[in-house]
């Protein structure tokens, strides 16, 4: 996740976008905890948009499904 130079907060799966970045773990529980505790807000130094909360938790579900399918 990154706060762009324009001040937008977006997901950055490549980790190469310019701006202030924060690593976000892949598990849904971990992401929810980071959002609930405010650690992502502190790391990025801006509020996390409400729309991104749903995207973060939805993205975690897709990542977990892909990992479990790859192991089968």
N, C-alpha and C positions, 0 to 999 in steps of 0.2 A: 504494500500500500504506500502511496506517496502523496504528499501535498505538493502540487505543481507550483512553479514560480508565480502563476496567476492566482494561486490560493485555492484551487480546486483539490478535493480529495478524491482519488481514484485508485482502483486496484491496479497493480503493476506486476503481473505474473512473471515478467522477465527480470525485474529488479534493476532495470537499466534506465528508467525514466529520470529526467532531471528533477530535482526538488528534494524536499526533506522526506526520507523514507522511514518506514517502520516494518519490521518483519511480523508476519501474522502466521500463526501455526495453522495446520491443515484441519485439525479436529474442530468440529462444530462446538463442543463444550468449551474448548480453549478460546475460540473466537468470541463466544457469548460472554465468557468471563472477562476478556480484555475490553469488550464494549461496556459491560456492566460496571466494572471497576474504574473505567475512565483511563486506562493505561494507553490506549491508542490516541485519545485526545491529548494526553500529556506528551506523548512522543512526537505527534505531528504539530502540536502547539496550536490547534484549531479544533472547533467542534466537529464531530463526525456527522455528516448529513443523515437525516432519518432514512432517506431512500437507500443509502449505502448499507445501513444495518441489515435490511432484508437481503440485499445482494450478497453481503458477506456470509450470512448464515446459509443462504441458498447455494452459494459457491462451495462452501465447505461440504454440503451434502453431495454435490456432484463429484467433488474430488474423492471423498470417501467411497462412493459407489465405484468410481473408476479403479481405485486401488484394490477394492475387494474383488472386482471382476477380474483384474489382472492376476490375482493370486489363485483363482479357481482353476 
